Amino acid sequence: MQDLFAVFSSLSWWISVVIVGILINIVSNLLQRGLDGSFSKSSARLQRYSERIRDKSNQDYERVRNSQHEQMLWAFREMRYRLRMLTYLVFIRKFE
């Protein structure tokens, strides 16, 4: 225990603690700048992707709104999805 107090009271211990603290601060600052840059790039990429998906959806809705043929195709597709869902539900209930 006396050795521990001797180490903590030595000048070299406190100088090394200060130097390590400063190095940790510098490294964390550099890492923070790098992470902020990469997060902003990925955020911008995600925003562009979301806008592209939203524009495609709006184009699809506009196409369906203006074409009776497209409306019928979407209605048949919706009926197919509902029939598939009901079929799966029946099979799940039957084989439980």
Secondary structure per residue as TSV (DSSP state, phi and psi in degrees):
chain	resnum	aa	ss	phi	psi
A	1	M	-	360.0	-35.7
A	2	Q	H	-64.7	-34.7
A	3	D	H	-64.3	-39.2
A	4	L	H	-64.0	-44.6
A	5	F	H	-63.9	-34.5
A	6	A	H	-67.0	-39.7
A	7	V	H	-66.8	-45.3
A	8	F	H	-67.8	-25.5
A	9	S	T	-91.8	-2.1
A	10	S	S	-81.6	149.2
A	11	L	H	-67.7	-36.1
A	12	S	H	-63.9	-35.5
A	13	W	H	-61.3	-49.0
A	14	W	H	-69.6	-35.4
A	15	I	H	-65.5	-42.9
A	16	S	H	-66.0	-36.0
A	17	V	H	-63.8	-43.8
A	18	V	H	-64.9	-43.6
A	19	I	H	-63.8	-44.2
A	20	V	H	-64.6	-39.2
A	21	G	H	-61.9	-42.3
A	22	I	H	-66.1	-41.4
A	23	L	H	-63.6	-41.1
A	24	I	H	-63.3	-40.3
A	25	N	H	-63.8	-43.3
A	26	I	H	-64.6	-45.7
A	27	V	H	-64.1	-41.7
A	28	S	H	-66.5	-35.5
A	29	N	H	-65.2	-43.0
A	30	L	H	-65.2	-42.0
A	31	L	H	-64.1	-38.8
A	32	Q	H	-64.2	-42.5
A	33	R	H	-62.7	-43.1
A	34	G	H	-64.9	-42.5
A	35	L	H	-68.5	-38.5
A	36	D	H	-61.2	-41.2
A	37	G	H	-65.1	-43.7
A	38	S	H	-70.1	-36.0
A	39	F	H	-67.9	-36.8
A	40	S	H	-68.4	-37.1
A	41	K	H	-65.3	-44.2
A	42	S	H	-68.9	-33.1
A	43	S	H	-66.5	-42.1
A	44	A	H	-64.7	-39.8
A	45	R	H	-64.1	-42.0
A	46	L	H	-65.6	-38.0
A	47	Q	H	-65.2	-43.2
A	48	R	H	-62.0	-41.2
A	49	Y	H	-63.1	-43.9
A	50	S	H	-63.0	-41.0
A	51	E	H	-64.8	-39.9
A	52	R	H	-63.7	-43.1
A	53	I	H	-65.2	-42.0
A	54	R	H	-63.8	-42.0
A	55	D	H	-64.4	-40.7
A	56	K	H	-63.9	-41.9
A	57	S	H	-63.2	-42.9
A	58	N	H	-63.4	-38.8
A	59	Q	H	-64.4	-41.2
A	60	D	H	-63.1	-44.3
A	61	Y	H	-64.6	-38.8
A	62	E	H	-66.8	-40.2
A	63	R	H	-63.2	-41.9
A	64	V	H	-68.4	-38.2
A	65	R	H	-63.7	-32.2
A	66	N	H	-95.3	-7.8
A	67	S	-	-128.4	122.0
A	68	Q	H	-66.7	-34.8
A	69	H	H	-61.4	-46.3
A	70	E	H	-62.8	-37.1
A	71	Q	H	-62.0	-41.7
A	72	M	H	-65.9	-42.4
A	73	L	H	-61.7	-42.3
A	74	W	H	-66.4	-37.1
A	75	A	H	-65.2	-44.0
A	76	F	H	-63.8	-38.9
A	77	R	H	-64.1	-40.9
A	78	E	H	-64.9	-40.8
A	79	M	H	-64.4	-37.9
A	80	R	H	-63.2	-43.7
A	81	Y	H	-63.1	-40.9
A	82	R	H	-68.4	-39.7
A	83	L	H	-64.9	-40.9
A	84	R	H	-61.9	-43.4
A	85	M	H	-62.1	-43.2
A	86	L	H	-66.3	-38.3
A	87	T	H	-62.3	-45.8
A	88	Y	H	-61.2	-41.0
A	89	L	H	-62.7	-41.6
A	90	V	H	-64.7	-45.1
A	91	F	H	-64.0	-38.0
A	92	I	H	-64.9	-43.7
A	93	R	H	-66.5	-37.7
A	94	K	H	-69.9	-38.3
A	95	F	T	-102.0	17.7
A	96	E	-	-71.0	360.0
